Amino acid sequence: MFPREWLDLFRPTFRHKARLARHQKIEARFIKIEIDGEEVLITPSMNIEWDFNNFFGFAHKIADVAIERLTA
Amino acid sequence: MAALAWMRPPTTAALATRNLVAVKSRVMSPRVHGRIFPETESSALLRRELRILVDLRTIGRETVAHLVELDVLRHYLQDLRPEPCRVTLLAPAANPELRAQYEVFTRLGGETLSYGSVVLPEVSNALGGVPDDFVALMSTAVAADADLVVTEAVPSGVDSQEVRGKLHVAFVDWPTVKRECEIFVRGHEVPWSFACPSWYCPWTPFYSIAEPDTTLIRLWERAGAAGMPPDTLELMRSLALNRHAALSYTRDKLLFYVQQERAAKRHKLHLQDFAFEIGYFLNHYYVLLWAGLDQINWIVNAAFNLEFRTKDWRRVGTLNKDFLRRMRERAQRVADIYEDSDFVRWVKMLAGARHFVAHGGFSMPTELYIRSGDDPSDDNWTRR
């Protein structure tokens, strides 16, 4: 139905998909990063609010001590 | 089961295409001005309708205020031309026991489904062992293509993340549903806050008005009153107003695309996974967070007289030993906050992500597969 050169173009994709279909897929999406020289996987979509809260939680703790010092 | 299939639910085929902006209705590829254009199947554009199934048992004297607030948002969206997106409240078909709740619900713009309570085999299988009325509620949500279910009747032992992962529908309480609505409309570029609702608010002042960071603003004000130098005051102002707004906006965009991804999974859209959009904002998010930590470091340097100069910038870092050593000498309480083990763990993770996107590559969340035992080697696959 399709020219042979088209099929050849898509063959690696089909092969890759066929291979993935044999594996168990994990629902979450990951990125690979390095921490202390070791490769680790994190799930960024699940960490969005956690990252935000960690940042501002830290900023507020620092701000509270600084305000205390400035008002003393 | 008390109430089962009062009317027939829509078919799975109907569900697969409903509410998507781009719905494939042709057999052939599109042809315009004599040219055939490629068409990607199993894909769609952004979802522009947020569908919320309301368990009417949650409506009472205390919760009706939430319905009113949601109706205000719906009025605002209808005022915008063209209407950028829509929030639809749904309820299962009328149950005579909940007549008062139906009256309130429909008066405030809620729509009643043509079916009441159904049980879909895929939901029953996914939830397994959960009480029938919860299976029926979630089945109704899936049949109605709902993004969210507002309910308080969650059986003990039911894990919301697990249900979300299996059905791609979230069950939530009233405060959470309002937050999800904010994320949805903000994702469609409509700045809206239930805490501070207003018509036509631009983004520039939005977060400072709607969700102000009062602690950081107080720090800026106190530092001004204490006569801190102008460049330190500018760091504080910019952290409290500009960076807080930029991080809030990026966070909301990311959460919006997670919502979109959930809808895409529910519709089994294999090619539309919103991975690019999530990756794009994620790259920006990590850089914003890391630069925000640098900004805090310079504020600490000024506020606690650590005496690092601009030329010492390499030594002013959240995990830098010189920086932390001097901090311990001059501001022990601040050093304790920097060296808190949970914080250090998070900073190391952020550092890994930020350094990768700033120097190494593009952070694109990807699927993960567990290799089965009989998987041929890479060489064998290539030869096939």
Contacts between the chains, C-beta under 8 A, distances in Angstrom:
chain1	res1	chain2	res2	distance
A	15	B	381	6.5
A	15	B	382	7.9
A	15	B	384	6.5
A	19	B	375	7.5
A	19	B	381	5.6
A	20	B	369	5.7
A	22	B	372	5.6
A	22	B	374	8.0
A	22	B	375	6.2
A	23	B	369	3.7
A	23	B	370	5.9
A	23	B	371	5.6
A	23	B	372	5.8
A	23	B	375	7.0
A	24	B	369	6.6
A	24	B	370	4.3
A	24	B	372	7.0
A	25	B	367	6.2
A	25	B	368	7.6
A	25	B	369	5.5
A	26	B	367	7.1
A	26	B	368	4.4
A	26	B	369	7.1
A	26	B	370	6.9
A	27	B	165	5.0
A	28	B	165	8.0
A	28	B	368	7.4
A	29	B	275	6.7
A	29	B	278	7.7
A	29	B	365	3.6
A	29	B	366	5.9
A	29	B	367	6.1
A	29	B	368	7.7
A	30	B	365	6.3
A	30	B	366	6.3
A	30	B	367	7.9
A	30	B	368	5.1
A	31	B	282	7.9
A	31	B	353	7.0
A	31	B	356	7.8
A	31	B	363	5.2
A	31	B	364	7.1
A	31	B	365	5.5
A	31	B	366	7.1
A	33	B	349	7.1
A	33	B	352	3.5
A	33	B	353	5.1
A	33	B	356	5.5
A	34	B	352	5.2
A	34	B	355	7.9
A	34	B	356	7.4
A	35	B	348	5.0
A	35	B	349	6.2
A	35	B	351	7.8
A	35	B	352	4.8
A	36	B	348	6.7
A	40	B	349	7.9
A	40	B	352	7.3
A	41	B	368	7.1
A	42	B	349	6.3
A	42	B	352	7.9
A	42	B	353	7.0
A	43	B	365	7.8
A	44	B	278	7.5
A	44	B	282	5.4
A	44	B	353	7.3
A	44	B	363	7.2
A	44	B	365	5.5
A	45	B	254	7.4
A	45	B	258	5.2
A	45	B	261	7.5
A	45	B	278	6.3
A	45	B	365	6.2
A	48	B	251	5.8
A	48	B	254	4.8
A	48	B	255	5.8
A	48	B	258	7.2
A	48	B	285	7.6
A	49	B	251	6.9
A	49	B	255	7.4
A	51	B	251	8.0
A	51	B	285	7.1
A	51	B	289	6.2
A	51	B	346	7.7
A	51	B	350	6.9
A	52	B	247	6.4
A	52	B	248	7.7
A	52	B	251	4.9
A	54	B	343	7.1
A	54	B	346	4.6
A	54	B	350	8.0
A	55	B	247	7.0
A	55	B	289	5.4
A	55	B	292	6.0
A	55	B	293	7.4
A	56	B	213	6.9
A	56	B	244	7.6
A	56	B	247	8.0
A	58	B	293	7.9
A	58	B	296	7.3
A	58	B	337	6.8
A	58	B	343	5.8
A	59	B	215	7.7
A	59	B	216	6.3
A	59	B	239	7.1
A	59	B	292	7.5
A	59	B	296	5.8
A	60	B	215	4.6
A	60	B	216	7.4
A	61	B	337	4.7
A	62	B	296	5.9
A	62	B	299	7.5
A	62	B	300	6.2
A	62	B	334	6.3
A	62	B	337	6.0
A	63	B	215	5.0
A	63	B	216	5.7
A	63	B	218	7.3
A	63	B	219	4.2
A	64	B	215	7.0
A	65	B	331	7.5
A	65	B	333	5.2
A	65	B	334	5.6
A	65	B	337	7.2
A	66	B	219	5.8
A	66	B	223	7.6
A	66	B	299	7.3
A	66	B	300	7.6
A	66	B	303	4.5
A	66	B	304	7.5
A	66	B	334	8.0
A	67	B	218	6.2
A	67	B	219	5.5
A	67	B	222	5.2
A	69	B	303	6.7
A	69	B	304	7.2
A	70	B	219	7.9
A	70	B	222	4.6
A	70	B	223	6.0
A	70	B	225	7.8
A	70	B	226	4.5
A	70	B	228	7.8
A	70	B	303	7.2
A	71	B	222	6.2
A	71	B	226	7.9
